[in-house]
Amino acid sequence: MRALLTALLTCCLVVCLVPIATAQTGDKLCRGSKDAEACLSAGLALLKSQATEADLAKSAKYFYWACEGGAAKGCELGAVQYLNGQGVPQDFDLALALALSACAGDMGRSCYQAAYLLERPQGGRKPEAMELKIALQHYDKACELEAAGGCLGAGAMFYRGWGVAQNMRTAMHYFLRACVAGHPRGCLNSGLLFEAGDGLDKDLENAALMFDSACESDLAEGCRAAALHLREYGQDGEDARRAQAYFHKGCINGDAISCYNEATGFFKGIGDQAPDKALASALFVKSCDMGHALGCKAAGLIYHDGRGGEVDVPRARSLYARACELDDSESCMRAGRLHVLDEDEEEGYALGAAFFGKACTGGQVEGCYQAA
């Protein structure tokens, strides 16, 4: 592996790879002369049409030949096809080789792709120290070429101390560059570091700005972070309403935890606004449907005691059961009790015992007694 990586890094634009069989059909100029620009144009023409699998297979060959001829864009596009298995068998080693060649030609996206493949070897093996070193170099080059993912990747390596000494200031440097380059997760990570002050000066004002920027880019986790920041550090009812708006945007962008928190705001009342328990119930159910156990449990409680409208015990039981599936042991107990109380005696005890057993496994001592 070490010898292969060293050879690949010295290849620049000409990759040293096993030749692909000559295409039987295709652009004559490309096939005849292997002219790099002609091959690149032929490959692009196939991609711009409604490409079939056969077209994609041809385009991969053309991009390969373009790369051999020194066209870095051909290396970049070929790497993408082999990475994703578009018209060709998926081949991570070939994708890496092509990405490294493209990166040598200053294709920023390919620098990021090469770094990612080096950092995360296929087959579940742990990357070698040399692979991590080269990955960081390529993330850094991608960042210099304004590929935001490269900045984010380098920042993550310094944040985790992954293949390099942990350094929060350097991590922040890269996260901020990712944010400026348009990657919302760079903004989110910068905000989290500003808020925590972990190895840095705590800066709540800039944390709020970073979270807002992430949310403006429709990163649901950024909206949630902005809302939680206001809940923790806000001063008045207006901040509570702003937090609720952030949770709402996070929820509509697919974050189950934001839906849950938006629901709790409506359930309790926001600032001087009265509670809206019906709306809260609908949002708890939405959070549940998105796989958040606490949303299922909260909706179950509302339907169980009727605080969001009429009592609906079968619906409550179903919601508790869903929360139990999502490993909320208290909900397993509640589902078990409702089955025992509301089913025919024999069936109810059998179903209840299954829920009590899961509650027991989850640490609910009463569940162990009930299941026995």
C-alpha positions in Angstrom: 0.0 0.0 0.0 2.8 2.4 0.9 4.6 1.8 -2.3 1.4 2.2 -4.4 0.6 5.5 -2.7 4.1 6.9 -3.3 3.9 5.9 -6.9 0.5 7.5 -7.4 1.6 10.8 -5.8 4.5 11.1 -8.3 2.3 10.3 -11.4 1.0 13.9 -11.8 -1.4 13.9 -14.7 -0.4 10.6 -16.4 -1.8 7.7 -14.4 0.0 4.3 -14.4 -3.0 2.0 -14.6 -4.0 -1.2 -16.4 -5.2 -0.2 -19.9 -9.0 -0.5 -20.5 -9.9 -2.5 -23.6 -10.3 -0.4 -26.8 -13.8 0.6 -27.5 -15.4 -1.0 -30.6 -17.4 2.1 -31.4 -17.2 5.7 -30.4 -15.7 9.0 -31.5 -13.1 8.1 -34.2 -10.8 11.0 -33.4 -10.6 10.0 -29.7 -10.2 6.3 -30.5 -7.7 6.9 -33.3 -5.4 9.5 -31.8 -6.3 9.4 -28.1 -6.3 13.1 -28.3 -7.0 14.2 -24.7 -9.4 17.1 -25.6 -11.2 15.0 -28.1 -11.7 12.2 -25.6 -12.9 14.6 -23.0 -15.4 16.2 -25.4 -16.6 12.8 -26.5 -17.2 11.7 -22.9 -19.0 14.9 -22.0 -21.2 14.6 -25.0 -22.4 11.2 -23.8 -23.0 12.5 -20.3 -25.1 15.4 -21.5 -27.4 13.1 -23.5 -29.9 10.8 -21.8 -27.1 8.4 -21.2 -27.7 4.6 -21.2 -25.5 2.2 -19.3 -23.6 1.6 -22.6 -23.1 5.3 -23.0 -21.7 5.6 -19.5 -19.4 2.7 -20.1 -18.0 4.5 -23.2 -17.7 7.8 -21.4 -15.7 6.1 -18.6 -13.2 4.9 -21.3 -13.1 8.3 -23.0 -12.4 10.0 -19.6 -9.7 7.5 -18.9 -8.0 8.2 -22.2 -8.4 11.9 -21.7 -6.7 11.5 -18.3 -3.9 9.5 -19.9 -3.4 12.3 -22.3 -3.0 14.9 -19.6 -6.6 16.3 -19.2 -7.1 16.7 -15.5 -10.9 17.1 -16.1 -11.0 13.6 -17.6 -9.3 12.2 -14.5 -11.8 14.0 -12.3 -14.9 12.7 -14.2 -13.5 9.2 -14.6 -12.9 9.1 -10.8 -16.5 10.0 -10.2 -17.8 7.2 -12.5 -15.6 4.5 -11.0 -16.4 5.6 -7.5 -20.1 5.5 -8.1 -20.1 2.5 -10.5 -21.7 4.5 -13.3 -21.6 2.3 -16.4 -18.6 0.5 -15.0 -17.9 -1.9 -12.1 -17.3 0.1 -8.9 -13.6 0.3 -8.4 -12.3 2.3 -5.4 -8.6 1.8 -6.2 -9.0 3.1 -9.7 -11.2 5.9 -8.5 -8.5 6.9 -6.0 -5.8 6.7 -8.7 -7.8 8.9 -11.0 -8.7 11.4 -8.2 -5.0 11.7 -7.2 -4.1 12.5 -10.8 -6.9 15.0 -11.1 -5.8 16.6 -7.9 -2.3 17.0 -9.3 -4.0 19.0 -12.0 -5.6 21.3 -9.4 -9.1 19.8 -9.5 -10.2 20.7 -6.0 -13.2 18.3 -5.9 -10.9 15.4 -6.8 -8.4 16.4 -4.0 -11.3 16.1 -1.6 -12.4 12.8 -3.1 -8.9 11.3 -2.9 -8.5 12.5 0.7 -11.9 10.9 1.6 -10.9 7.6 0.1 -7.6 7.6 1.8 -9.1 8.4 5.2 -11.8 5.8 4.9 -10.3 2.6 3.2 -12.8 0.1 1.9 -13.3 -3.2 3.7 -13.5 -1.7 7.1 -9.7 -1.7 7.7 -8.1 1.1 9.7 -6.1 3.6 7.6 -2.4 3.6 8.0 -0.6 6.6 9.4 0.8 7.4 5.9 -2.7 7.3 4.4 -3.9 9.7 7.0 -1.0 12.0 6.4 -1.6 12.1 2.6 -5.4 12.5 3.2 -4.7 15.6 5.3 -2.4 17.0 2.6 -5.2 16.5 0.0 -7.9 17.9 2.2 -5.7 21.0 2.6 -5.1 21.3 -1.1 -8.8 20.9 -1.8 -9.4 23.7 0.7 -6.8 25.9 -1.0 -8.6 25.3 -4.3 -11.9 26.5 -2.6 -13.5 23.0 -2.4 -15.4 23.5 0.9 -15.5 19.8 1.7 -11.7 19.8 1.9 -11.7 22.5 4.5 -14.3 20.6 6.5 -12.4 17.3 6.2 -9.1 18.9 7.4 -10.9 20.6 10.3 -12.5 17.3 11.3 -9.1 15.6 11.4 -7.6 18.3 13.6 -10.8 18.4 15.8 -10.6 14.6 16.4 -6.9 14.3 16.5 -7.2 11.8 13.6 -3.8 11.2 12.1 -2.5 14.5 13.5 -2.2 16.1 16.9 -5.5 17.5 18.1 -5.6 21.3 17.7 -8.9 23.2 18.2 -7.6 26.4 16.8 -6.5 24.8 13.6 -9.8 23.0 13.4 -11.6 26.3 13.8 -9.5 27.8 11.1 -10.6 25.1 8.6 -14.2 25.1 9.8 -14.4 28.9 9.2 -12.9 28.5 5.8 -15.5 25.8 5.0 -18.2 28.1 6.2 -17.0 31.0 4.0 -16.7 28.7 1.1 -20.4 27.8 1.4 -20.5 24.6 3.4 -23.1 25.0 6.1 -21.6 22.2 8.3 -18.5 24.3 8.5 -20.6 27.1 9.9 -22.3 24.7 12.4 -19.0 23.3 13.6 -17.5 26.8 14.0 -20.5 27.8 16.1 -20.2 24.8 18.3 -16.6 25.6 19.0 -17.3 29.2 19.7 -20.1 28.2 22.0 -18.1 25.6 23.9 -14.9 27.6 24.1 -13.0 24.2 24.0 -9.4 25.3 23.7 -10.6 28.7 22.4 -12.1 31.8 23.8 -15.8 31.4 24.3 -17.7 33.7 21.9 -21.5 33.4 22.2 -22.2 36.2 19.7 -20.2 34.6 16.9 -21.6 31.2 17.9 -25.1 32.6 17.2 -24.0 34.1 13.9 -22.5 30.8 12.8 -25.6 28.8 13.7 -27.8 31.3 11.9 -25.7 31.0 8.8 -25.9 27.2 8.9 -29.7 27.5 9.3 -30.0 30.0 6.5 -28.4 27.3 4.2 -31.2 24.9 5.3 -29.0 22.7 7.4 -31.5 21.4 9.9 -29.0 20.7 12.6 -27.9 24.4 12.3 -31.4 25.5 12.9 -31.7 23.3 15.9 -28.3 24.6 17.3 -29.5 28.2 16.8 -32.7 27.4 18.7 -31.0 25.6 21.6 -28.4 28.5 21.8 -31.3 31.0 22.3 -33.0 28.7 24.8 -29.8 28.6 26.8 -28.6 32.1 26.5 -31.7 34.1 25.4 -32.9 36.9 27.6 -36.7 37.4 27.0 -39.9 36.2 25.3 -38.7 37.5 22.0 -35.7 35.2 22.1 -38.1 32.3 23.0 -40.2 33.1 19.9 -37.0 33.3 17.7 -36.0 29.9 19.1 -39.4 28.5 18.2 -38.9 29.8 14.6 -35.5 28.1 14.3 -37.0 24.8 15.6 -39.8 25.2 13.0 -37.3 25.6 10.2 -35.3 22.7 11.5 -38.4 20.6 11.6 -39.5 21.4 8.0 -36.0 20.5 6.9 -36.3 17.0 8.3 -34.8 17.2 11.9 -37.0 15.1 14.2 -35.4 16.6 17.3 -36.4 20.1 16.1 -40.0 18.9 15.6 -40.0 17.5 19.1 -38.6 20.8 20.6 -41.1 22.9 18.5 -43.9 20.7 20.0 -42.7 21.2 23.6 -42.8 25.0 22.9 -46.4 24.9 21.8 -47.4 22.5 24.6 -46.0 24.8 27.3 -46.8 28.1 25.6 -44.2 30.5 24.1 -43.6 33.7 25.9 -47.0 35.2 26.6 -48.7 33.0 24.1 -51.2 30.4 25.3 -50.3 26.7 24.9 -51.6 25.0 21.7 -51.8 21.4 22.7 -53.5 20.2 19.5 -50.6 21.6 17.4 -48.1 20.2 19.9 -49.7 16.7 19.6 -49.4 16.9 15.8 -45.7 17.9 16.0 -45.0 15.1 18.5 -46.5 12.6 16.1 -44.5 14.1 13.3 -41.3 13.7 15.3 -42.3 10.1 16.1 -42.9 9.4 12.4 -39.4 10.6 11.8 -38.0 8.1 14.3 -37.6 10.1 17.5 -38.6 8.0 20.5 -39.4 11.0 22.8 -41.8 12.3 20.2 -43.6 9.0 20.2 -43.8 8.9 24.0 -45.0 12.5 24.3 -47.7 11.9 21.8 -48.7 8.8 23.6 -49.0 10.6 26.9 -51.2 13.3 25.2 -53.6 10.7 23.7 -53.5 8.7 26.9 -54.8 11.5 29.1 -56.6 13.6 26.5 -54.5 16.8 27.0 -54.5 17.4 23.2 -58.1 16.6 22.7 -60.1 13.4 23.3 -58.6 10.3 25.0 -57.6 7.7 22.5 -56.1 4.7 24.3 -55.5 2.5 21.3 -53.6 5.3 19.6 -51.6 6.0 22.8 -50.8 2.3 23.0 -49.6 2.2 19.4 -47.4 5.3 20.1 -45.9 3.8 23.2 -45.2 0.6 21.3 -43.4 2.7 18.6 -41.3 4.4 21.3 -40.5 1.0 22.7 -39.2 -0.1 19.3 -37.0 2.9 19.4 -35.5 1.7 22.7 -37.4 3.9 25.2 -37.8 1.5 28.1 -40.3 3.6 30.0 -42.6 3.5 26.9 -42.2 -0.3 26.9 -43.7 -0.3 30.4 -46.6 1.9 29.4 -47.3 -0.2 26.3 -47.2 -3.3 28.4 -49.6 -1.9 31.0 -52.1 -0.8 28.4 -52.1 -4.2 26.7 -52.8 -5.9 30.1 -55.6 -3.5 30.9 -57.3 -3.2 27.5 -57.0 -6.5 25.7 -58.7 -9.8 26.4 -57.1 -11.3 29.5 -55.0 -14.0 27.8 -54.0 -12.0 24.8 -53.3 -8.9 26.8 -51.0 -10.6 29.2 -49.1 -12.3 26.4 -48.6 -9.0 24.6 -47.9 -7.1 27.8 -45.3 -9.6 28.8 -43.3 -9.0 25.6 -43.2 -5.3 26.3 -42.3 -5.8 30.0 -39.5 -8.1 28.9 -38.1 -5.4 26.7 -38.5 -2.8 29.5 -36.6 -5.1 31.8 -33.8 -5.4 29.2 -33.7 -1.6 29.1 -33.2 -1.2 32.8 -36.8 -0.9 34.1 -36.8 -3.1 37.3 -40.6 -3.2 37.4 -40.6 -4.7 33.9 -38.5 -7.6 35.2 -41.1 -8.3 37.9 -44.0 -8.0 35.5 -42.4 -10.2 32.8 -41.7 -13.0 35.3 
